[in-house]
Amino acid sequence: MNIIKNVLICGIGAIGSIYADKIQSYDNDSLRVLVDKDRLQRYLDNPTIFNDRVLNFNYILPDNNNFKADLIIIATKFEGLNEALNNIKNFVKDDTIILSLLNGVTSEWLIAEKYGREKLLYSYFIGHSAVREGRKIIHDDVNTIVYGSENSDDIENVERLKEYFERVGINYSIPDDILHSLWLKFMLNVAANQTTAILRLTFGELLKNSKAMEFVKHILKEVQSLAKAEGVNNTDVMIDETIEHLHTMIPEGKTSMLQDVEAGRKTEVDMFAGTVIELGRKHNIETPYNKVLKELIDIIYEKQRLEKEQLLAI
């Protein structure tokens, strides 16, 4: 079994910075952070400040041919995924493992299509939300990478990654059914992220609001129907599991999408409601709640865009 040594991280926002910091602290020489030329200069001029510490990474450009990765962690936003998949090309070798920590259920499909299913392990991040303001990130270090495979041929890669995470000190979990777990995370994001972004609610405020939770349950039912149509096991317990997980979140915490809306950033609504709507068409399942969510979040973003244009015109 080839051990994992060299690691490439693509995307150092809130989640990417958590793991870039951990890996750099373990072995600075083995880590590279992938950036394009524009980002490189910006990051050098204005580095990431993580929990009040300035982080300076070993950055690498996409055209570099002198580094091959045993592990590639993709932690971009959804809108940056296609660019990331093109930019990692030079760093992929025969036994490279690729992990996507993006929210949603679509990034794995795209990775497998471009680099082959054998290089992919299903994965996602779970933990307390980080707070990001510009290049400043605050996180309480409650985080876990959940990963695995439904394919017995991937056992060696599952074990290679387990050995690496234990060596570096990265929290991980390997569920019995990774696809069920992945869809649970998707269900949580679709229901909680989008609802809180529109209503401007913290986790605690969402849970205390009975009308909001009734609305959330309608959204959960849409995702549950799609999960069942996609062949996910044990979908009958997924709504209860999702609501139970919501109760573990910090009451004053905010979802990443609410933070994006408050900061005027583009959201990941296409990865959430957009994917639900697309899968609904595929399986002939109605998804009216997600259609409304997508329209409302698009309206919010358009309002913010117009307000920025007006400010620039003054």
Contacts in CASP RR format, 6 or more apart in sequence:
PFRMAT RR
TARGET T0000
AUTHOR 0000-0000-0000
METHOD contacts of the structure
MODEL  1
MNIIKNVLICGIGAIGSIYADKIQSYDNDSLRVLVDKDRLQRYLDNPTIF
NDRVLNFNYILPDNNNFKADLIIIATKFEGLNEALNNIKNFVKDDTIILS
LLNGVTSEWLIAEKYGREKLLYSYFIGHSAVREGRKIIHDDVNTIVYGSE
NSDDIENVERLKEYFERVGINYSIPDDILHSLWLKFMLNVAANQTTAILR
LTFGELLKNSKAMEFVKHILKEVQSLAKAEGVNNTDVMIDETIEHLHTMI
PEGKTSMLQDVEAGRKTEVDMFAGTVIELGRKHNIETPYNKVLKELIDII
YEKQRLEKEQLLAI
1 156 0 8 1.000
1 159 0 8 1.000
1 160 0 8 1.000
1 163 0 8 1.000
2 70 0 8 1.000
2 95 0 8 1.000
2 160 0 8 1.000
3 70 0 8 1.000
3 160 0 8 1.000
3 163 0 8 1.000
3 164 0 8 1.000
4 70 0 8 1.000
4 71 0 8 1.000
4 97 0 8 1.000
4 160 0 8 1.000
4 161 0 8 1.000
4 163 0 8 1.000
4 164 0 8 1.000
5 27 0 8 1.000
5 30 0 8 1.000
5 70 0 8 1.000
6 30 0 8 1.000
6 32 0 8 1.000
6 67 0 8 1.000
6 68 0 8 1.000
6 69 0 8 1.000
6 70 0 8 1.000
6 71 0 8 1.000
7 23 0 8 1.000
7 30 0 8 1.000
7 31 0 8 1.000
7 32 0 8 1.000
7 69 0 8 1.000
7 70 0 8 1.000
7 71 0 8 1.000
7 72 0 8 1.000
7 73 0 8 1.000
8 31 0 8 1.000
8 32 0 8 1.000
8 33 0 8 1.000
8 34 0 8 1.000
8 60 0 8 1.000
8 67 0 8 1.000
8 69 0 8 1.000
8 71 0 8 1.000
8 72 0 8 1.000
8 73 0 8 1.000
8 88 0 8 1.000
8 91 0 8 1.000
9 16 0 8 1.000
9 19 0 8 1.000
9 20 0 8 1.000
9 23 0 8 1.000
9 31 0 8 1.000
9 32 0 8 1.000
9 33 0 8 1.000
9 34 0 8 1.000
9 72 0 8 1.000
9 73 0 8 1.000
9 75 0 8 1.000
10 33 0 8 1.000
10 34 0 8 1.000
10 72 0 8 1.000
10 73 0 8 1.000
10 74 0 8 1.000
10 75 0 8 1.000
10 76 0 8 1.000
10 84 0 8 1.000
10 87 0 8 1.000
10 88 0 8 1.000
11 33 0 8 1.000
11 34 0 8 1.000
11 74 0 8 1.000
11 75 0 8 1.000
11 76 0 8 1.000
11 84 0 8 1.000
12 20 0 8 1.000
12 33 0 8 1.000
12 43 0 8 1.000
12 48 0 8 1.000
12 55 0 8 1.000
12 57 0 8 1.000
12 75 0 8 1.000
13 48 0 8 1.000
13 75 0 8 1.000
13 132 0 8 1.000
13 137 0 8 1.000
14 129 0 8 1.000
14 130 0 8 1.000
14 131 0 8 1.000
14 132 0 8 1.000
14 137 0 8 1.000
14 139 0 8 1.000
14 256 0 8 1.000
15 75 0 8 1.000
15 101 0 8 1.000
15 125 0 8 1.000
15 130 0 8 1.000
15 143 0 8 1.000
16 73 0 8 1.000
16 75 0 8 1.000
16 101 0 8 1.000
17 48 0 8 1.000
17 50 0 8 1.000
17 55 0 8 1.000
17 130 0 8 1.000
17 137 0 8 1.000
17 139 0 8 1.000
18 50 0 8 1.000
18 130 0 8 1.000
18 139 0 8 1.000
18 141 0 8 1.000
18 143 0 8 1.000
19 73 0 8 1.000
19 75 0 8 1.000
19 101 0 8 1.000
19 145 0 8 1.000
19 170 0 8 1.000
20 31 0 8 1.000
20 33 0 8 1.000
20 55 0 8 1.000
20 57 0 8 1.000
21 50 0 8 1.000
21 55 0 8 1.000
22 168 0 8 1.000
22 169 0 8 1.000
22 170 0 8 1.000
23 30 0 8 1.000
23 31 0 8 1.000
23 168 0 8 1.000
23 170 0 8 1.000
24 31 0 8 1.000
24 55 0 8 1.000
24 57 0 8 1.000
26 167 0 8 1.000
26 168 0 8 1.000
26 169 0 8 1.000
27 168 0 8 1.000
28 58 0 8 1.000
29 58 0 8 1.000
31 57 0 8 1.000
31 58 0 8 1.000
32 57 0 8 1.000
32 58 0 8 1.000
32 59 0 8 1.000
32 60 0 8 1.000
32 67 0 8 1.000
32 69 0 8 1.000
32 91 0 8 1.000
33 57 0 8 1.000
33 58 0 8 1.000
33 59 0 8 1.000
33 60 0 8 1.000
34 59 0 8 1.000
34 60 0 8 1.000
34 61 0 8 1.000
34 62 0 8 1.000
34 84 0 8 1.000
34 87 0 8 1.000
34 88 0 8 1.000
34 91 0 8 1.000
35 43 0 8 1.000
35 59 0 8 1.000
35 60 0 8 1.000
35 61 0 8 1.000
36 61 0 8 1.000
36 62 0 8 1.000
36 83 0 8 1.000
36 87 0 8 1.000
37 61 0 8 1.000
40 59 0 8 1.000
40 61 0 8 1.000
43 57 0 8 1.000
43 59 0 8 1.000
44 59 0 8 1.000
46 135 0 8 1.000
47 54 0 8 1.000
47 55 0 8 1.000
47 56 0 8 1.000
47 135 0 8 1.000
48 54 0 8 1.000
48 55 0 8 1.000
48 57 0 8 1.000
48 135 0 8 1.000
48 137 0 8 1.000
49 55 0 8 1.000
49 135 0 8 1.000
49 136 0 8 1.000
49 137 0 8 1.000
50 137 0 8 1.000
50 139 0 8 1.000
51 137 0 8 1.000
51 138 0 8 1.000
51 139 0 8 1.000
60 67 0 8 1.000
60 91 0 8 1.000
62 86 0 8 1.000
62 87 0 8 1.000
62 88 0 8 1.000
62 89 0 8 1.000
62 90 0 8 1.000
63 90 0 8 1.000
64 90 0 8 1.000
64 91 0 8 1.000
65 90 0 8 1.000
67 91 0 8 1.000
68 91 0 8 1.000
68 92 0 8 1.000
68 93 0 8 1.000
68 96 0 8 1.000
69 88 0 8 1.000
69 91 0 8 1.000
69 92 0 8 1.000
69 93 0 8 1.000
69 96 0 8 1.000
70 93 0 8 1.000
70 95 0 8 1.000
70 96 0 8 1.000
70 97 0 8 1.000
70 160 0 8 1.000
71 96 0 8 1.000
71 97 0 8 1.000
71 98 0 8 1.000
71 99 0 8 1.000
71 161 0 8 1.000
71 164 0 8 1.000
72 88 0 8 1.000
72 91 0 8 1.000
72 92 0 8 1.000
72 96 0 8 1.000
72 97 0 8 1.000
72 98 0 8 1.000
72 99 0 8 1.000
73 99 0 8 1.000
73 101 0 8 1.000
74 81 0 8 1.000
74 84 0 8 1.000
74 85 0 8 1.000
74 88 0 8 1.000
74 98 0 8 1.000
74 99 0 8 1.000
74 100 0 8 1.000
74 101 0 8 1.000
74 102 0 8 1.000
74 107 0 8 1.000
74 111 0 8 1.000
75 101 0 8 1.000
75 102 0 8 1.000
75 125 0 8 1.000
76 83 0 8 1.000
76 84 0 8 1.000
76 102 0 8 1.000
77 102 0 8 1.000
77 266 0 8 1.000
77 268 0 8 1.000
78 102 0 8 1.000
78 103 0 8 1.000
78 104 0 8 1.000
78 106 0 8 1.000
78 107 0 8 1.000
78 268 0 8 1.000
78 270 0 8 1.000
78 271 0 8 1.000
79 266 0 8 1.000
79 268 0 8 1.000
79 270 0 8 1.000
81 100 0 8 1.000
81 102 0 8 1.000
81 107 0 8 1.000
81 110 0 8 1.000
82 110 0 8 1.000
85 110 0 8 1.000
85 111 0 8 1.000
85 114 0 8 1.000
85 115 0 8 1.000
88 98 0 8 1.000
92 98 0 8 1.000
92 115 0 8 1.000
92 119 0 8 1.000
96 119 0 8 1.000
97 119 0 8 1.000
97 120 0 8 1.000
97 121 0 8 1.000
97 157 0 8 1.000
97 160 0 8 1.000
97 161 0 8 1.000
98 111 0 8 1.000
98 115 0 8 1.000
98 119 0 8 1.000
98 120 0 8 1.000
98 121 0 8 1.000
99 121 0 8 1.000
99 123 0 8 1.000
99 145 0 8 1.000
99 147 0 8 1.000
99 161 0 8 1.000
100 107 0 8 1.000
100 108 0 8 1.000
100 111 0 8 1.000
100 123 0 8 1.000
101 123 0 8 1.000
101 124 0 8 1.000
101 125 0 8 1.000
101 145 0 8 1.000
102 124 0 8 1.000
102 271 0 8 1.000
103 124 0 8 1.000
103 185 0 8 1.000
103 186 0 8 1.000
103 189 0 8 1.000
103 193 0 8 1.000
103 256 0 8 1.000
103 268 0 8 1.000
103 271 0 8 1.000
103 272 0 8 1.000
104 124 0 8 1.000
104 182 0 8 1.000
104 185 0 8 1.000
104 186 0 8 1.000
104 189 0 8 1.000
104 271 0 8 1.000
104 272 0 8 1.000
104 275 0 8 1.000
105 182 0 8 1.000
105 183 0 8 1.000
105 186 0 8 1.000
105 275 0 8 1.000
106 271 0 8 1.000
106 275 0 8 1.000
108 120 0 8 1.000
108 122 0 8 1.000
108 182 0 8 1.000
111 119 0 8 1.000
111 120 0 8 1.000
112 119 0 8 1.000
112 120 0 8 1.000
117 151 0 8 1.000
118 153 0 8 1.000
118 154 0 8 1.000
121 147 0 8 1.000
121 148 0 8 1.000
121 149 0 8 1.000
121 154 0 8 1.000
121 157 0 8 1.000
121 158 0 8 1.000
121 161 0 8 1.000
122 147 0 8 1.000
122 148 0 8 1.000
122 149 0 8 1.000
122 150 0 8 1.000
122 178 0 8 1.000
122 179 0 8 1.000
122 182 0 8 1.000
123 145 0 8 1.000
123 146 0 8 1.000
123 147 0 8 1.000
123 148 0 8 1.000
124 145 0 8 1.000
124 146 0 8 1.000
124 147 0 8 1.000
124 181 0 8 1.000
124 182 0 8 1.000
124 185 0 8 1.000
125 143 0 8 1.000
125 144 0 8 1.000
125 145 0 8 1.000
125 146 0 8 1.000
126 143 0 8 1.000
126 144 0 8 1.000
126 146 0 8 1.000
126 173 0 8 1.000
126 185 0 8 1.000
127 142 0 8 1.000
127 143 0 8 1.000
127 144 0 8 1.000
128 139 0 8 1.000
128 140 0 8 1.000
128 142 0 8 1.000
128 143 0 8 1.000
128 249 0 8 1.000
128 250 0 8 1.000
128 253 0 8 1.000
129 249 0 8 1.000
129 250 0 8 1.000
129 253 0 8 1.000
129 254 0 8 1.000
129 255 0 8 1.000
129 256 0 8 1.000
129 259 0 8 1.000
130 137 0 8 1.000
130 138 0 8 1.000
130 139 0 8 1.000
131 137 0 8 1.000
131 138 0 8 1.000
131 139 0 8 1.000
131 254 0 8 1.000
131 259 0 8 1.000
132 138 0 8 1.000
132 259 0 8 1.000
132 263 0 8 1.000
133 263 0 8 1.000
134 263 0 8 1.000
143 171 0 8 1.000
144 171 0 8 1.000
144 172 0 8 1.000
144 173 0 8 1.000
145 165 0 8 1.000
145 170 0 8 1.000
145 171 0 8 1.000
145 172 0 8 1.000
145 173 0 8 1.000
146 172 0 8 1.000
146 173 0 8 1.000
146 174 0 8 1.000
146 175 0 8 1.000
146 178 0 8 1.000
146 181 0 8 1.000
146 182 0 8 1.000
146 185 0 8 1.000
147 158 0 8 1.000
147 161 0 8 1.000
147 172 0 8 1.000
147 173 0 8 1.000
147 174 0 8 1.000
147 178 0 8 1.000
148 154 0 8 1.000
148 158 0 8 1.000
148 174 0 8 1.000
148 175 0 8 1.000
148 178 0 8 1.000
149 155 0 8 1.000
149 157 0 8 1.000
149 158 0 8 1.000
149 178 0 8 1.000
150 177 0 8 1.000
150 178 0 8 1.000
150 179 0 8 1.000
158 174 0 8 1.000
161 172 0 8 1.000
162 172 0 8 1.000
162 174 0 8 1.000
164 170 0 8 1.000
165 171 0 8 1.000
165 172 0 8 1.000
175 181 0 8 1.000
177 233 0 8 1.000
177 234 0 8 1.000
179 232 0 8 1.000
179 233 0 8 1.000
180 232 0 8 1.000
180 233 0 8 1.000
180 234 0 8 1.000
180 238 0 8 1.000
183 223 0 8 1.000
183 227 0 8 1.000
183 230 0 8 1.000
183 232 0 8 1.000
183 235 0 8 1.000
183 238 0 8 1.000
184 238 0 8 1.000
184 241 0 8 1.000
184 242 0 8 1.000
184 245 0 8 1.000
186 223 0 8 1.000
186 272 0 8 1.000
186 275 0 8 1.000
187 220 0 8 1.000
187 223 0 8 1.000
187 224 0 8 1.000
187 227 0 8 1.000
187 238 0 8 1.000
187 239 0 8 1.000
187 242 0 8 1.000
188 242 0 8 1.000
188 245 0 8 1.000
188 246 0 8 1.000
189 255 0 8 1.000
189 272 0 8 1.000
190 219 0 8 1.000
190 220 0 8 1.000
190 223 0 8 1.000
190 272 0 8 1.000
190 273 0 8 1.000
190 276 0 8 1.000
190 290 0 8 1.000
191 216 0 8 1.000
191 219 0 8 1.000
191 220 0 8 1.000
191 223 0 8 1.000
191 242 0 8 1.000
192 203 0 8 1.000
192 206 0 8 1.000
192 216 0 8 1.000
192 246 0 8 1.000
192 255 0 8 1.000
193 255 0 8 1.000
193 256 0 8 1.000
193 257 0 8 1.000
193 258 0 8 1.000
193 268 0 8 1.000
193 272 0 8 1.000
194 219 0 8 1.000
194 257 0 8 1.000
194 269 0 8 1.000
194 272 0 8 1.000
194 273 0 8 1.000
194 290 0 8 1.000
194 293 0 8 1.000
194 297 0 8 1.000
195 201 0 8 1.000
195 206 0 8 1.000
195 212 0 8 1.000
195 215 0 8 1.000
195 216 0 8 1.000
195 219 0 8 1.000
195 293 0 8 1.000
196 202 0 8 1.000
196 203 0 8 1.000
196 206 0 8 1.000
196 254 0 8 1.000
196 255 0 8 1.000
196 257 0 8 1.000
196 258 0 8 1.000
197 255 0 8 1.000
197 257 0 8 1.000
197 258 0 8 1.000
197 260 0 8 1.000
197 261 0 8 1.000
197 267 0 8 1.000
197 297 0 8 1.000
197 300 0 8 1.000
198 293 0 8 1.000
198 296 0 8 1.000
198 297 0 8 1.000
198 300 0 8 1.000
199 206 0 8 1.000
199 212 0 8 1.000
200 258 0 8 1.000
200 261 0 8 1.000
200 262 0 8 1.000
201 209 0 8 1.000
201 212 0 8 1.000
201 258 0 8 1.000
202 251 0 8 1.000
202 252 0 8 1.000
202 253 0 8 1.000
202 254 0 8 1.000
203 246 0 8 1.000
203 249 0 8 1.000
203 250 0 8 1.000
203 251 0 8 1.000
203 252 0 8 1.000
203 253 0 8 1.000
203 254 0 8 1.000
203 255 0 8 1.000
204 249 0 8 1.000
204 251 0 8 1.000
204 252 0 8 1.000
204 253 0 8 1.000
206 212 0 8 1.000
206 213 0 8 1.000
206 216 0 8 1.000
206 246 0 8 1.000
207 213 0 8 1.000
207 246 0 8 1.000
207 247 0 8 1.000
207 251 0 8 1.000
213 243 0 8 1.000
215 289 0 8 1.000
216 243 0 8 1.000
217 239 0 8 1.000
217 243 0 8 1.000
218 289 0 8 1.000
219 289 0 8 1.000
219 290 0 8 1.000
219 293 0 8 1.000
220 238 0 8 1.000
220 239 0 8 1.000
220 242 0 8 1.000
220 243 0 8 1.000
221 239 0 8 1.000
222 276 0 8 1.000
222 285 0 8 1.000
222 286 0 8 1.000
222 287 0 8 1.000
222 289 0 8 1.000
222 290 0 8 1.000
223 238 0 8 1.000
223 276 0 8 1.000
224 235 0 8 1.000
224 238 0 8 1.000
224 239 0 8 1.000
225 283 0 8 1.000
225 285 0 8 1.000
226 276 0 8 1.000
226 279 0 8 1.000
226 280 0 8 1.000
226 283 0 8 1.000
226 285 0 8 1.000
226 287 0 8 1.000
227 235 0 8 1.000
227 238 0 8 1.000
228 235 0 8 1.000
229 279 0 8 1.000
229 283 0 8 1.000
229 285 0 8 1.000
230 279 0 8 1.000
230 283 0 8 1.000
232 238 0 8 1.000
254 262 0 8 1.000
256 268 0 8 1.000
257 267 0 8 1.000
257 268 0 8 1.000
257 269 0 8 1.000
257 272 0 8 1.000
257 297 0 8 1.000
259 265 0 8 1.000
260 266 0 8 1.000
260 267 0 8 1.000
260 268 0 8 1.000
261 267 0 8 1.000
261 297 0 8 1.000
261 300 0 8 1.000
261 301 0 8 1.000
261 304 0 8 1.000
264 301 0 8 1.000
264 304 0 8 1.000
266 301 0 8 1.000
267 297 0 8 1.000
267 301 0 8 1.000
269 293 0 8 1.000
269 294 0 8 1.000
269 297 0 8 1.000
269 298 0 8 1.000
270 294 0 8 1.000
272 290 0 8 1.000
272 293 0 8 1.000
273 290 0 8 1.000
273 291 0 8 1.000
273 293 0 8 1.000
273 294 0 8 1.000
273 297 0 8 1.000
274 290 0 8 1.000
274 294 0 8 1.000
276 287 0 8 1.000
276 290 0 8 1.000
277 287 0 8 1.000
277 290 0 8 1.000
277 291 0 8 1.000
277 294 0 8 1.000
279 285 0 8 1.000
280 286 0 8 1.000
280 287 0 8 1.000
END
